[in-house]
Structures are given as structure tokens and as C-alpha cells.
């Protein structure tokens, strides 16, 4: 099916900034009044999507400023998608980590919902064919970390859309943690569901920018090419802006990402999922509270000696209600970001790993399945920590590859 017969979403740039492969500037808006791609289409009554057989890949973050989900808003405006697709945690967001909602008919709209979590491109392409769509619309808020699975749902959906000849539309949203690049780049030998392609651990891009990067850098290597990719840009956002400055409401992108503060630390402390330490699941501050039974004040004392920029630590004791060490008293630290611009989530987490092994060698360890290698993108972090390497030595090991990644992504960036 040839869907390139006209310029898709050809509406005036002054009303709706459109990027079809060039470098159109996102328009300015008053400070604190960021407008997402979805908000701009909704203001037009979704008319640019009229006449299309739409499949919407989204979750609870695909909402407008008034709290309406985009699918509900489309249906109310008379634009009825043929199907919706749910990533990890599900389309309506009721599932916990590593779970999904399965296939069902959405009670509110009656639209068929298909489970896209864990689906490879072949399976997803078959679901696209079953739904009879000709355009995939993606609207999910990311948090800026390579191991957050929504960006890989994006890539898989792009690959599946290419296979069935469907157009692809990304309704862009801000990266809530700004533009900082940090951490290692994935070694392709360690590709998994928490990192399919070689990007940095903290990638510093919006999902729209990632879509452009994926289309140019990775799809051809998988033997695919999208017939048409459209990114509906965010208006009024600059890449050094953090979520608190956007004026947008924080919607939990997953059950254990309760606040924008969580997102700031997650690209680093998310690595504790690959250790035997509790990463804070089962507490009210996941990924900010880290610890294990028997850990005490000495961890915080060692961390404070390092004077890590933008970070403060508090000695804490907690009892997880689910996850690791359920109903056991754990000791550890609570990480607080005091200056987002100075804070480096990955370097801070490396310091936490190194000092945890130093002060509690009998308690700290890696999960037996070596999940840390998938999270960090290779065996390097684990082996260097085990060998007693320091924070600067470990983080310095990926400077060159991070610089290479930065050069490769720059042609695909949208925002200043």
C-alpha cells in the first residue's frame, strides 16, 4: 500500500509544527506553557487524522491537559481508531512491572485493544494487519533511560509498520529529565527487551527525536524502511528544560515512576534492579530509596565523602511491601536531587554501587541472572566494580563511545 501520495498532516506550520524529515524549529510558547503534539492535534479536533484507519499505541500518559486520554478525545471528536495497542503495564495502565493487560475490548470506547508488550515485529505486524490499520499513532511519555521499555515498543512498532506499509505518527512529548547524555552505549551482543539497539543509557532525546534516529540509523539494518514518518513537535519546550518547568501535569508512566523526581534518578538507580539490593519497589519512593537488610549508616557516610554534584543522601530504614525483601527491615539511603543541572544520574549510581560493595561486601551482590549486564549494556560495569575500580575509572571507560553516539544522533535532533 502506497501511503506517500500526499504530504501527511499537511496543515499550516503556524498552527501545528510539522516535521517530515527536515529540521523545523519547535515554536516558542510562554514559559511553563508547553503544548504536546497531542494537545495541538486535539485543538484541531483531530481533523488531520480524519479518513485514516488509525491504530494507537499508547498508555495512561497519552493524555491532554484536561486529563482526557487521546483515544477518548478522538472518539468524542468523531475520529474512531480501529484499534489500540498497550505496551508494558497496559493501555489503561493497570499492570505491574513486567506485566500487561492482554487483549480485550476497551469498556469505555468499545475499541479492540491488543497486547503489544513483548511482541516482536512479526507478531506486531500481524496484529496491525488484523486490525486493518494504515497509520500507527504513538503517544507515550518516556523518562529518558535506555532500559525503560516504551522506547523499544516504539522501535518495534516502527519496524512492524514498515513491514505492513503503514504510516507512522509520533505525538511528541518532552524528555522530563532534559538533554543530558550519560552512561555507556549498549553493546549489541547484550541486546534485550530493556535495550534493543546501541544508544546511551541516558539518551537525552524525546521520543520524536528517537523515532527519527531509529528510522535513519537502525531500521535499514533490519531491512526495513518506513513509507512515512511524521513527528508532531512539542511547542514551547527547549531541550535543557526539566519537567517541573513545563507546566504539564505528571502522569505516572508506570506504577513505580510516581514523580518527576523518580525520573531524574532512574537512569542511574534503575541499575539496582540488577543487584540483590532493593531498588525501592514496595516503598513510596522507588529508585530513590535503595538498600538491603543489614546495611547501616556507613553507606551514607561513604557517599557523602564523595560530594557528588547535585545529590544528597539520607540514612533510611524501610520495609518493602512488595518486590525484594518483602516485610523485612532494610537499611540504606534515600537519594535526593538538589540541583538537576549538576546531577549525573549514572555517575551517582556508579558511586552507589562502588561504595555499597566497599562497605557491605557480604551483603552487596549481583542478581544471579546477571541482569545488570543487560541494564548497563555490557559486562564492563559489573566486572570493573568487582575488580575494585573507582568511580572515575568506570565512568571514564565509556567517554569515547558516548561522544560517538552524540555525533550520530545530532542530525536527528529537533529542539534547541
Steps between C-alpha positions, in 0.01 A plus 500: 500500500645835399425762764738762365258646251481830690668690780352338807359739759548793264370780720648848547821493704385803694209296640674166523876469460561200276824314445513272201872433496650850501588718796194713569541702820253441781317828552538699818234523767484691828714349774319216675249463215632202307258347249550139407447361153175342616373830638551670167315234301217498753466877458428430134236244591738227378394592145848441352448131583152477346455231238782287633473153647682578821671264740603680820791372709462677832454471875369726779761767418335564164280771646408860435531791741138449612573137594322338205677208340576559133295200388198619698549849354525364146180300539317799646611703197370237259842357413475134597822291500467144373712371790716593798818327609632476855872487596641375833248575779218512243298752303311621808801437728364244746789248485814497714862481376554226245125463447231602254122495467459249217255542211153639571239750384539833676189543720486876447528515121441143384823518300701175481818515709790274411786408732823630345729434797770251412374466144771484237462682168352197326229452761426871518479520121244219507298695759520810281371296207224348713392847609495623139689821576688721256651743754661438838479784755747485790444706815682381811707708741856378539730572795831518314664166592606227257356223718151654522311273263268747326765620256550140388125465453543804275779337301316169464186681388699696241649177368155336489350803326771481236418134443130570435549828312336719764583864567631591843412807707673590827323748726806636672537581869786656699784293637431564871866485599631731227780446253789361708685205346644253748611144539621227270367419155345155463721226356275330240601158638303591813181606320179413685154633577661770716732609221461390140744735330826685582396825663627668815361401840370857546428596139393866533238483222124525466307206355457699181874549469556134578254405226698704247825347627358147488365547148835619367748295702337168588202415278714460184722252682189294576402510134216746550404849388198696609290635218431813701598624845345810653596659831254752644731718700469634850441874505680718750754243624876531492728205553660633820157529665399262780147378556429733792546795263251381237171575673383148412345261749705193590314185402657179630650333190525178703396401854850548643569836338284711735664841458726699272763468774495124440575555133805714586671216687369203301764487221750429778328329791297286262818292485433381856236274348799295387632466856384316811426837663140624503449782251213650696209312347244452771575842649352840421829618339619225263850547353567777753506260795763226467618244754502151647474327839807565712613816319549795734617862531845426361375496141370854527823614665710362212275659239508841667881493490483498119310832482310390192365804311128564537447203732425462871459180699301420811541192717172309485334181622202356317282189461400422138140392448587318176805427288825406676506442877124518552419569866873510591666804652759642263761767560638724233481847355246731351639695206375855449584718199590847624606648165368329184743683274805382696365151571631205298272203566731236356820620669313532830369145472848368413624665818219330691593160355870544573448614859235234569751231410764670714297541818287183477690239293314220676161650412547666161496288186360459152187306412597147394350553154745790444214734410742783573679426171178557304420814697847653465543373145800269548700306759742792544332678792461181700853378443654840577305535826600147598864579420495796739510777238415851614214721386711713264664197343166331438320803358805597296488165322206608286589861417605421142193295412273762655662767283450281191134453587457874545641564151272240342183633662554870432361504142172362635440745784206739476518735796761754603 
